[in-house]
Amino acid sequence: MYEPPVNLALPKIINLLTDPKEERDVAAKNSWVADAVVKIIAELETVFNKHMPIKVGTADPYVPPK
């Protein structure tokens, strides 16, 4: 929370139900979790490349460019 953001090679995956202090990375023991998350992130990046998110501070109501 107090450190600057860092881009990780693989996402850090935490089970907040069993580890609310975020001390153990689930992906280290369960490789299938990392594979599923990486796939979801890749799909999200594809969507963002096609449809850019609305920028912060954009007037409301938003009217998309044509």
mmCIF file of the N, C-alpha and C atoms, coordinates in Angstrom:
data_MODEL
# 
_entry.id   MODEL 
# 
loop_
_atom_site.group_PDB 
_atom_site.id 
_atom_site.type_symbol 
_atom_site.label_atom_id 
_atom_site.label_alt_id 
_atom_site.label_comp_id 
_atom_site.label_asym_id 
_atom_site.label_entity_id 
_atom_site.label_seq_id 
_atom_site.pdbx_PDB_ins_code 
_atom_site.Cartn_x 
_atom_site.Cartn_y 
_atom_site.Cartn_z 
_atom_site.occupancy 
_atom_site.B_iso_or_equiv 
_atom_site.pdbx_formal_charge 
_atom_site.auth_seq_id 
_atom_site.auth_comp_id 
_atom_site.auth_asym_id 
_atom_site.auth_atom_id 
_atom_site.pdbx_PDB_model_num 
ATOM 1   N N  . MET A 1 1  ? 0.806   -1.176  0.000   1.00 0.00 ? 1  MET A N  1 
ATOM 2   C CA . MET A 1 1  ? 0.000   0.000   0.000   1.00 0.00 ? 1  MET A CA 1 
ATOM 3   C C  . MET A 1 1  ? 0.862   1.257   0.000   1.00 0.00 ? 1  MET A C  1 
ATOM 4   N N  . TYR A 1 2  ? 2.004   1.206   0.652   1.00 0.00 ? 2  TYR A N  1 
ATOM 5   C CA . TYR A 1 2  ? 2.854   2.392   0.760   1.00 0.00 ? 2  TYR A CA 1 
ATOM 6   C C  . TYR A 1 2  ? 3.989   2.398   -0.247  1.00 0.00 ? 2  TYR A C  1 
ATOM 7   N N  . GLU A 1 3  ? 4.165   1.292   -0.951  1.00 0.00 ? 3  GLU A N  1 
ATOM 8   C CA . GLU A 1 3  ? 5.231   1.188   -1.933  1.00 0.00 ? 3  GLU A CA 1 
ATOM 9   C C  . GLU A 1 3  ? 4.691   1.524   -3.318  1.00 0.00 ? 3  GLU A C  1 
ATOM 10  N N  . PRO A 1 4  ? 5.563   1.996   -4.221  1.00 0.00 ? 4  PRO A N  1 
ATOM 11  C CA . PRO A 1 4  ? 5.086   2.301   -5.575  1.00 0.00 ? 4  PRO A CA 1 
ATOM 12  C C  . PRO A 1 4  ? 4.672   1.022   -6.302  1.00 0.00 ? 4  PRO A C  1 
ATOM 13  N N  . PRO A 1 5  ? 3.737   1.136   -7.278  1.00 0.00 ? 5  PRO A N  1 
ATOM 14  C CA . PRO A 1 5  ? 3.298   -0.051  -8.008  1.00 0.00 ? 5  PRO A CA 1 
ATOM 15  C C  . PRO A 1 5  ? 4.446   -0.680  -8.800  1.00 0.00 ? 5  PRO A C  1 
ATOM 16  N N  . VAL A 1 6  ? 4.383   -1.998  -8.935  1.00 0.00 ? 6  VAL A N  1 
ATOM 17  C CA . VAL A 1 6  ? 5.408   -2.752  -9.653  1.00 0.00 ? 6  VAL A CA 1 
ATOM 18  C C  . VAL A 1 6  ? 4.714   -3.659  -10.666 1.00 0.00 ? 6  VAL A C  1 
ATOM 19  N N  . ASN A 1 7  ? 5.246   -3.725  -11.883 1.00 0.00 ? 7  ASN A N  1 
ATOM 20  C CA . ASN A 1 7  ? 4.728   -4.668  -12.886 1.00 0.00 ? 7  ASN A CA 1 
ATOM 21  C C  . ASN A 1 7  ? 5.387   -6.018  -12.656 1.00 0.00 ? 7  ASN A C  1 
ATOM 22  N N  . LEU A 1 8  ? 4.566   -7.021  -12.345 1.00 0.00 ? 8  LEU A N  1 
ATOM 23  C CA . LEU A 1 8  ? 5.069   -8.364  -12.092 1.00 0.00 ? 8  LEU A CA 1 
ATOM 24  C C  . LEU A 1 8  ? 5.049   -9.182  -13.375 1.00 0.00 ? 8  LEU A C  1 
ATOM 25  N N  . ALA A 1 9  ? 5.963   -10.141 -13.486 1.00 0.00 ? 9  ALA A N  1 
ATOM 26  C CA . ALA A 1 9  ? 5.984   -11.028 -14.646 1.00 0.00 ? 9  ALA A CA 1 
ATOM 27  C C  . ALA A 1 9  ? 4.711   -11.881 -14.659 1.00 0.00 ? 9  ALA A C  1 
ATOM 28  N N  . LEU A 1 10 ? 4.309   -12.358 -13.496 1.00 0.00 ? 10 LEU A N  1 
ATOM 29  C CA . LEU A 1 10 ? 3.064   -13.109 -13.328 1.00 0.00 ? 10 LEU A CA 1 
ATOM 30  C C  . LEU A 1 10 ? 2.257   -12.426 -12.236 1.00 0.00 ? 10 LEU A C  1 
ATOM 31  N N  . PRO A 1 11 ? 0.941   -12.476 -12.331 1.00 0.00 ? 11 PRO A N  1 
ATOM 32  C CA . PRO A 1 11 ? 0.136   -11.840 -11.291 1.00 0.00 ? 11 PRO A CA 1 
ATOM 33  C C  . PRO A 1 11 ? 0.292   -12.547 -9.950  1.00 0.00 ? 11 PRO A C  1 
ATOM 34  N N  . LYS A 1 12 ? 0.228   -11.774 -8.886  1.00 0.00 ? 12 LYS A N  1 
ATOM 35  C CA . LYS A 1 12 ? 0.228   -12.337 -7.541  1.00 0.00 ? 12 LYS A CA 1 
ATOM 36  C C  . LYS A 1 12 ? -1.227  -12.628 -7.192  1.00 0.00 ? 12 LYS A C  1 
ATOM 37  N N  . ILE A 1 13 ? -1.525  -13.874 -6.858  1.00 0.00 ? 13 ILE A N  1 
ATOM 38  C CA . ILE A 1 13 ? -2.904  -14.293 -6.629  1.00 0.00 ? 13 ILE A CA 1 
ATOM 39  C C  . ILE A 1 13 ? -3.067  -14.653 -5.153  1.00 0.00 ? 13 ILE A C  1 
ATOM 40  N N  . ILE A 1 14 ? -4.010  -13.969 -4.505  1.00 0.00 ? 14 ILE A N  1 
ATOM 41  C CA . ILE A 1 14 ? -4.230  -14.144 -3.076  1.00 0.00 ? 14 ILE A CA 1 
ATOM 42  C C  . ILE A 1 14 ? -5.664  -14.617 -2.834  1.00 0.00 ? 14 ILE A C  1 
ATOM 43  N N  . ASN A 1 15 ? -5.845  -15.607 -1.969  1.00 0.00 ? 15 ASN A N  1 
ATOM 44  C CA . ASN A 1 15 ? -7.172  -16.034 -1.535  1.00 0.00 ? 15 ASN A CA 1 
ATOM 45  C C  . ASN A 1 15 ? -7.503  -15.227 -0.284  1.00 0.00 ? 15 ASN A C  1 
ATOM 46  N N  . LEU A 1 16 ? -8.323  -14.187 -0.428  1.00 0.00 ? 16 LEU A N  1 
ATOM 47  C CA . LEU A 1 16 ? -8.622  -13.301 0.684   1.00 0.00 ? 16 LEU A CA 1 
ATOM 48  C C  . LEU A 1 16 ? -9.476  -13.962 1.764   1.00 0.00 ? 16 LEU A C  1 
ATOM 49  N N  . LEU A 1 17 ? -10.162 -15.049 1.437   1.00 0.00 ? 17 LEU A N  1 
ATOM 50  C CA . LEU A 1 17 ? -10.947 -15.749 2.458   1.00 0.00 ? 17 LEU A CA 1 
ATOM 51  C C  . LEU A 1 17 ? -10.047 -16.481 3.444   1.00 0.00 ? 17 LEU A C  1 
ATOM 52  N N  . THR A 1 18 ? -8.995  -17.109 2.954   1.00 0.00 ? 18 THR A N  1 
ATOM 53  C CA . THR A 1 18 ? -8.105  -17.873 3.823   1.00 0.00 ? 18 THR A CA 1 
ATOM 54  C C  . THR A 1 18 ? -6.854  -17.106 4.222   1.00 0.00 ? 18 THR A C  1 
ATOM 55  N N  . ASP A 1 19 ? -6.569  -16.002 3.551   1.00 0.00 ? 19 ASP A N  1 
ATOM 56  C CA . ASP A 1 19 ? -5.352  -15.234 3.812   1.00 0.00 ? 19 ASP A CA 1 
ATOM 57  C C  . ASP A 1 19 ? -5.643  -13.730 3.738   1.00 0.00 ? 19 ASP A C  1 
ATOM 58  N N  . PRO A 1 20 ? -6.412  -13.186 4.698   1.00 0.00 ? 20 PRO A N  1 
ATOM 59  C CA . PRO A 1 20 ? -6.783  -11.773 4.631   1.00 0.00 ? 20 PRO A CA 1 
ATOM 60  C C  . PRO A 1 20 ? -5.605  -10.810 4.762   1.00 0.00 ? 20 PRO A C  1 
ATOM 61  N N  . LYS A 1 21 ? -4.471  -11.271 5.277   1.00 0.00 ? 21 LYS A N  1 
ATOM 62  C CA . LYS A 1 21 ? -3.293  -10.402 5.391   1.00 0.00 ? 21 LYS A CA 1 
ATOM 63  C C  . LYS A 1 21 ? -2.444  -10.405 4.128   1.00 0.00 ? 21 LYS A C  1 
ATOM 64  N N  . GLU A 1 22 ? -2.871  -11.180 3.130   1.00 0.00 ? 22 GLU A N  1 
ATOM 65  C CA . GLU A 1 22 ? -2.196  -11.262 1.829   1.00 0.00 ? 22 GLU A CA 1 
ATOM 66  C C  . GLU A 1 22 ? -0.720  -11.639 1.959   1.00 0.00 ? 22 GLU A C  1 
ATOM 67  N N  . GLU A 1 23 ? -0.470  -12.726 2.677   1.00 0.00 ? 23 GLU A N  1 
ATOM 68  C CA . GLU A 1 23 ? 0.908   -13.153 2.917   1.00 0.00 ? 23 GLU A CA 1 
ATOM 69  C C  . GLU A 1 23 ? 1.351   -14.301 2.012   1.00 0.00 ? 23 GLU A C  1 
ATOM 70  N N  . ARG A 1 24 ? 0.397   -15.095 1.469   1.00 0.00 ? 24 ARG A N  1 
ATOM 71  C CA . ARG A 1 24 ? 0.766   -16.266 0.662   1.00 0.00 ? 24 ARG A CA 1 
ATOM 72  C C  . ARG A 1 24 ? 0.202   -16.157 -0.747  1.00 0.00 ? 24 ARG A C  1 
ATOM 73  N N  . ASP A 1 25 ? 1.066   -16.386 -1.716  1.00 0.00 ? 25 ASP A N  1 
ATOM 74  C CA . ASP A 1 25 ? 0.671   -16.364 -3.118  1.00 0.00 ? 25 ASP A CA 1 
ATOM 75  C C  . ASP A 1 25 ? 0.138   -17.744 -3.506  1.00 0.00 ? 25 ASP A C  1 
ATOM 76  N N  . VAL A 1 26 ? -1.136  -17.820 -3.850  1.00 0.00 ? 26 VAL A N  1 
ATOM 77  C CA . VAL A 1 26 ? -1.782  -19.089 -4.202  1.00 0.00 ? 26 VAL A CA 1 
ATOM 78  C C  . VAL A 1 26 ? -1.168  -19.686 -5.464  1.00 0.00 ? 26 VAL A C  1 
ATOM 79  N N  . ALA A 1 27 ? -0.746  -18.842 -6.383  1.00 0.00 ? 27 ALA A N  1 
ATOM 80  C CA . ALA A 1 27 ? -0.209  -19.328 -7.658  1.00 0.00 ? 27 ALA A CA 1 
ATOM 81  C C  . ALA A 1 27 ? 1.055   -20.154 -7.475  1.00 0.00 ? 27 ALA A C  1 
ATOM 82  N N  . ALA A 1 28 ? 1.785   -19.927 -6.408  1.00 0.00 ? 28 ALA A N  1 
ATOM 83  C CA . ALA A 1 28 ? 3.021   -20.676 -6.187  1.00 0.00 ? 28 ALA A CA 1 
ATOM 84  C C  . ALA A 1 28 ? 2.749   -22.168 -5.990  1.00 0.00 ? 28 ALA A C  1 
ATOM 85  N N  . LYS A 1 29 ? 1.617   -22.508 -5.360  1.00 0.00 ? 29 LYS A N  1 
ATOM 86  C CA . LYS A 1 29 ? 1.295   -23.914 -5.099  1.00 0.00 ? 29 LYS A CA 1 
ATOM 87  C C  . LYS A 1 29 ? 0.316   -24.496 -6.111  1.00 0.00 ? 29 LYS A C  1 
ATOM 88  N N  . ASN A 1 30 ? -0.464  -23.644 -6.758  1.00 0.00 ? 30 ASN A N  1 
ATOM 89  C CA . ASN A 1 30 ? -1.494  -24.094 -7.691  1.00 0.00 ? 30 ASN A CA 1 
ATOM 90  C C  . ASN A 1 30 ? -1.263  -23.442 -9.050  1.00 0.00 ? 30 ASN A C  1 
ATOM 91  N N  . SER A 1 31 ? -0.475  -24.080 -9.885  1.00 0.00 ? 31 SER A N  1 
ATOM 92  C CA . SER A 1 31 ? -0.121  -23.469 -11.175 1.00 0.00 ? 31 SER A CA 1 
ATOM 93  C C  . SER A 1 31 ? -1.331  -23.268 -12.077 1.00 0.00 ? 31 SER A C  1 
ATOM 94  N N  . TRP A 1 32 ? -2.392  -24.065 -11.907 1.00 0.00 ? 32 TRP A N  1 
ATOM 95  C CA . TRP A 1 32 ? -3.573  -23.918 -12.748 1.00 0.00 ? 32 TRP A CA 1 
ATOM 96  C C  . TRP A 1 32 ? -4.246  -22.567 -12.500 1.00 0.00 ? 32 TRP A C  1 
ATOM 97  N N  . VAL A 1 33 ? -4.130  -22.025 -11.299 1.00 0.00 ? 33 VAL A N  1 
ATOM 98  C CA . VAL A 1 33 ? -4.739  -20.735 -10.991 1.00 0.00 ? 33 VAL A CA 1 
ATOM 99  C C  . VAL A 1 33 ? -4.067  -19.649 -11.822 1.00 0.00 ? 33 VAL A C  1 
ATOM 100 N N  . ALA A 1 34 ? -2.741  -19.650 -11.864 1.00 0.00 ? 34 ALA A N  1 
ATOM 101 C CA . ALA A 1 34 ? -2.011  -18.647 -12.633 1.00 0.00 ? 34 ALA A CA 1 
ATOM 102 C C  . ALA A 1 34 ? -2.357  -18.742 -14.114 1.00 0.00 ? 34 ALA A C  1 
ATOM 103 N N  . ASP A 1 35 ? -2.455  -19.949 -14.644 1.00 0.00 ? 35 ASP A N  1 
ATOM 104 C CA . ASP A 1 35 ? -2.800  -20.112 -16.057 1.00 0.00 ? 35 ASP A CA 1 
ATOM 105 C C  . ASP A 1 35 ? -4.165  -19.508 -16.370 1.00 0.00 ? 35 ASP A C  1 
ATOM 106 N N  . ALA A 1 36 ? -5.140  -19.748 -15.492 1.00 0.00 ? 36 ALA A N  1 
ATOM 107 C CA . ALA A 1 36 ? -6.485  -19.204 -15.702 1.00 0.00 ? 36 ALA A CA 1 
ATOM 108 C C  . ALA A 1 36 ? -6.488  -17.683 -15.628 1.00 0.00 ? 36 ALA A C  1 
ATOM 109 N N  . VAL A 1 37 ? -5.767  -17.127 -14.673 1.00 0.00 ? 37 VAL A N  1 
ATOM 110 C CA . VAL A 1 37 ? -5.736  -15.672 -14.507 1.00 0.00 ? 37 VAL A CA 1 
ATOM 111 C C  . VAL A 1 37 ? -5.008  -15.009 -15.673 1.00 0.00 ? 37 VAL A C  1 
ATOM 112 N N  . VAL A 1 38 ? -3.912  -15.583 -16.126 1.00 0.00 ? 38 VAL A N  1 
ATOM 113 C CA . VAL A 1 38 ? -3.175  -15.017 -17.264 1.00 0.00 ? 38 VAL A CA 1 
ATOM 114 C C  . VAL A 1 38 ? -4.064  -14.994 -18.503 1.00 0.00 ? 38 VAL A C  1 
ATOM 115 N N  . LYS A 1 39 ? -4.878  -16.026 -18.690 1.00 0.00 ? 39 LYS A N  1 
ATOM 116 C CA . LYS A 1 39 ? -5.805  -16.070 -19.828 1.00 0.00 ? 39 LYS A CA 1 
ATOM 117 C C  . LYS A 1 39 ? -6.840  -14.945 -19.722 1.00 0.00 ? 39 LYS A C  1 
ATOM 118 N N  . ILE A 1 40 ? -7.387  -14.740 -18.531 1.00 0.00 ? 40 ILE A N  1 
ATOM 119 C CA . ILE A 1 40 ? -8.370  -13.682 -18.320 1.00 0.00 ? 40 ILE A CA 1 
ATOM 120 C C  . ILE A 1 40 ? -7.752  -12.307 -18.556 1.00 0.00 ? 40 ILE A C  1 
ATOM 121 N N  . ILE A 1 41 ? -6.547  -12.099 -18.082 1.00 0.00 ? 41 ILE A N  1 
ATOM 122 C CA . ILE A 1 41 ? -5.859  -10.814 -18.273 1.00 0.00 ? 41 ILE A CA 1 
ATOM 123 C C  . ILE A 1 41 ? -5.598  -10.563 -19.754 1.00 0.00 ? 41 ILE A C  1 
ATOM 124 N N  . ALA A 1 42 ? -5.200  -11.592 -20.496 1.00 0.00 ? 42 ALA A N  1 
ATOM 125 C CA . ALA A 1 42 ? -4.954  -11.436 -21.935 1.00 0.00 ? 42 ALA A CA 1 
ATOM 126 C C  . ALA A 1 42 ? -6.231  -11.048 -22.663 1.00 0.00 ? 42 ALA A C  1 
ATOM 127 N N  . GLU A 1 43 ? -7.358  -11.673 -22.286 1.00 0.00 ? 43 GLU A N  1 
ATOM 128 C CA . GLU A 1 43 ? -8.637  -11.315 -22.903 1.00 0.00 ? 43 GLU A CA 1 
ATOM 129 C C  . GLU A 1 43 ? -9.021  -9.870  -22.579 1.00 0.00 ? 43 GLU A C  1 
ATOM 130 N N  . LEU A 1 44 ? -8.788  -9.446  -21.353 1.00 0.00 ? 44 LEU A N  1 
ATOM 131 C CA . LEU A 1 44 ? -9.092  -8.076  -20.948 1.00 0.00 ? 44 LEU A CA 1 
ATOM 132 C C  . LEU A 1 44 ? -8.239  -7.071  -21.712 1.00 0.00 ? 44 LEU A C  1 
ATOM 133 N N  . GLU A 1 45 ? -6.953  -7.365  -21.888 1.00 0.00 ? 45 GLU A N  1 
ATOM 134 C CA . GLU A 1 45 ? -6.076  -6.476  -22.651 1.00 0.00 ? 45 GLU A CA 1 
ATOM 135 C C  . GLU A 1 45 ? -6.537  -6.372  -24.104 1.00 0.00 ? 45 GLU A C  1 
ATOM 136 N N  . THR A 1 46 ? -7.020  -7.468  -24.675 1.00 0.00 ? 46 THR A N  1 
ATOM 137 C CA . THR A 1 46 ? -7.545  -7.449  -26.034 1.00 0.00 ? 46 THR A CA 1 
ATOM 138 C C  . THR A 1 46 ? -8.746  -6.511  -26.128 1.00 0.00 ? 46 THR A C  1 
ATOM 139 N N  . VAL A 1 47 ? -9.635  -6.587  -25.164 1.00 0.00 ? 47 VAL A N  1 
ATOM 140 C CA . VAL A 1 47 ? -10.809 -5.709  -25.145 1.00 0.00 ? 47 VAL A CA 1 
ATOM 141 C C  . VAL A 1 47 ? -10.374 -4.251  -25.000 1.00 0.00 ? 47 VAL A C  1 
ATOM 142 N N  . PHE A 1 48 ? -9.403  -3.981  -24.123 1.00 0.00 ? 48 PHE A N  1 
ATOM 143 C CA . PHE A 1 48 ? -8.931  -2.606  -23.927 1.00 0.00 ? 48 PHE A CA 1 
ATOM 144 C C  . PHE A 1 48 ? -8.243  -2.063  -25.176 1.00 0.00 ? 48 PHE A C  1 
ATOM 145 N N  . ASN A 1 49 ? -7.591  -2.911  -25.942 1.00 0.00 ? 49 ASN A N  1 
ATOM 146 C CA . ASN A 1 49 ? -6.972  -2.450  -27.188 1.00 0.00 ? 49 ASN A CA 1 
ATOM 147 C C  . ASN A 1 49 ? -8.031  -2.081  -28.222 1.00 0.00 ? 49 ASN A C  1 
ATOM 148 N N  . LYS A 1 50 ? -9.157  -2.783  -28.189 1.00 0.00 ? 50 LYS A N  1 
ATOM 149 C CA . LYS A 1 50 ? -10.231 -2.513  -29.136 1.00 0.00 ? 50 LYS A CA 1 
ATOM 150 C C  . LYS A 1 50 ? -11.134 -1.373  -28.651 1.00 0.00 ? 50 LYS A C  1 
ATOM 151 N N  . HIS A 1 51 ? -11.448 -1.361  -27.365 1.00 0.00 ? 51 HIS A N  1 
ATOM 152 C CA . HIS A 1 51 ? -12.339 -0.365  -26.771 1.00 0.00 ? 51 HIS A CA 1 
ATOM 153 C C  . HIS A 1 51 ? -11.636 0.260   -25.577 1.00 0.00 ? 51 HIS A C  1 
ATOM 154 N N  . MET A 1 52 ? -11.032 1.413   -25.774 1.00 0.00 ? 52 MET A N  1 
ATOM 155 C CA . MET A 1 52 ? -10.292 2.072   -24.696 1.00 0.00 ? 52 MET A CA 1 
ATOM 156 C C  . MET A 1 52 ? -11.229 2.464   -23.561 1.00 0.00 ? 52 MET A C  1 
ATOM 157 N N  . PRO A 1 53 ? -10.763 2.345   -22.310 1.00 0.00 ? 53 PRO A N  1 
ATOM 158 C CA . PRO A 1 53 ? -11.593 2.746   -21.182 1.00 0.00 ? 53 PRO A CA 1 
ATOM 159 C C  . PRO A 1 53 ? -11.818 4.265   -21.198 1.00 0.00 ? 53 PRO A C  1 
ATOM 160 N N  . ILE A 1 54 ? -12.884 4.703   -20.582 1.00 0.00 ? 54 ILE A N  1 
ATOM 161 C CA . ILE A 1 54 ? -13.182 6.136   -20.498 1.00 0.00 ? 54 ILE A CA 1 
ATOM 162 C C  . ILE A 1 54 ? -12.163 6.784   -19.565 1.00 0.00 ? 54 ILE A C  1 
ATOM 163 N N  . LYS A 1 55 ? -11.586 7.897   -19.982 1.00 0.00 ? 55 LYS A N  1 
ATOM 164 C CA . LYS A 1 55 ? -10.556 8.571   -19.187 1.00 0.00 ? 55 LYS A CA 1 
ATOM 165 C C  . LYS A 1 55 ? -11.168 9.230   -17.956 1.00 0.00 ? 55 LYS A C  1 
ATOM 166 N N  . VAL A 1 56 ? -10.373 9.290   -16.894 1.00 0.00 ? 56 VAL A N  1 
ATOM 167 C CA . VAL A 1 56 ? -10.800 9.935   -15.658 1.00 0.00 ? 56 VAL A CA 1 
ATOM 168 C C  . VAL A 1 56 ? -11.052 11.411  -15.934 1.00 0.00 ? 56 VAL A C  1 
ATOM 169 N N  . GLY A 1 57 ? -12.142 11.930  -15.406 1.00 0.00 ? 57 GLY A N  1 
ATOM 170 C CA . GLY A 1 57 ? -12.464 13.340  -15.580 1.00 0.00 ? 57 GLY A CA 1 
ATOM 171 C C  . GLY A 1 57 ? -13.306 13.636  -16.811 1.00 0.00 ? 57 GLY A C  1 
ATOM 172 N N  . THR A 1 58 ? -13.696 12.621  -17.560 1.00 0.00 ? 58 THR A N  1 
ATOM 173 C CA . THR A 1 58 ? -14.545 12.810  -18.732 1.00 0.00 ? 58 THR A CA 1 
ATOM 174 C C  . THR A 1 58 ? -15.915 13.306  -18.289 1.00 0.00 ? 58 THR A C  1 
ATOM 175 N N  . ALA A 1 59 ? -16.442 14.264  -19.032 1.00 0.00 ? 59 ALA A N  1 
ATOM 176 C CA . ALA A 1 59 ? -17.744 14.844  -18.697 1.00 0.00 ? 59 ALA A CA 1 
ATOM 177 C C  . ALA A 1 59 ? -18.844 13.781  -18.722 1.00 0.00 ? 59 ALA A C  1 
ATOM 178 N N  . ASP A 1 60 ? -19.818 13.968  -17.831 1.00 0.00 ? 60 ASP A N  1 
ATOM 179 C CA . ASP A 1 60 ? -20.952 13.068  -17.779 1.00 0.00 ? 60 ASP A CA 1 
ATOM 180 C C  . ASP A 1 60 ? -22.176 13.800  -18.283 1.00 0.00 ? 60 ASP A C  1 
ATOM 181 N N  . PRO A 1 61 ? -22.979 13.307  -19.170 1.00 0.00 ? 61 PRO A N  1 
ATOM 182 C CA . PRO A 1 61 ? -22.983 11.955  -19.716 1.00 0.00 ? 61 PRO A CA 1 
ATOM 183 C C  . PRO A 1 61 ? -21.920 11.780  -20.797 1.00 0.00 ? 61 PRO A C  1 
ATOM 184 N N  . TYR A 1 62 ? -21.320 10.607  -20.833 1.00 0.00 ? 62 TYR A N  1 
ATOM 185 C CA . TYR A 1 62 ? -20.272 10.290  -21.819 1.00 0.00 ? 62 TYR A CA 1 
ATOM 186 C C  . TYR A 1 62 ? -20.893 10.001  -23.179 1.00 0.00 ? 62 TYR A C  1 
ATOM 187 N N  . VAL A 1 63 ? -20.319 10.603  -24.199 1.00 0.00 ? 63 VAL A N  1 
ATOM 188 C CA . VAL A 1 63 ? -20.744 10.351  -25.568 1.00 0.00 ? 63 VAL A CA 1 
ATOM 189 C C  . VAL A 1 63 ? -19.525 9.798   -26.310 1.00 0.00 ? 63 VAL A C  1 
ATOM 190 N N  . PRO A 1 64 ? -19.549 8.540   -26.699 1.00 0.00 ? 64 PRO A N  1 
ATOM 191 C CA . PRO A 1 64 ? -18.377 7.954   -27.373 1.00 0.00 ? 64 PRO A CA 1 
ATOM 192 C C  . PRO A 1 64 ? -18.127 8.578   -28.736 1.00 0.00 ? 64 PRO A C  1 
ATOM 193 N N  . PRO A 1 65 ? -16.851 8.624   -29.156 1.00 0.00 ? 65 PRO A N  1 
ATOM 194 C CA . PRO A 1 65 ? -16.535 9.147   -30.481 1.00 0.00 ? 65 PRO A CA 1 
ATOM 195 C C  . PRO A 1 65 ? -17.067 8.216   -31.561 1.00 0.00 ? 65 PRO A C  1 
ATOM 196 N N  . LYS A 1 66 ? -17.368 8.774   -32.709 1.00 0.00 ? 66 LYS A N  1 
ATOM 197 C CA . LYS A 1 66 ? -17.906 7.957   -33.801 1.00 0.00 ? 66 LYS A CA 1 
ATOM 198 C C  . LYS A 1 66 ? -16.830 7.576   -34.774 1.00 0.00 ? 66 LYS A C  1 
# 
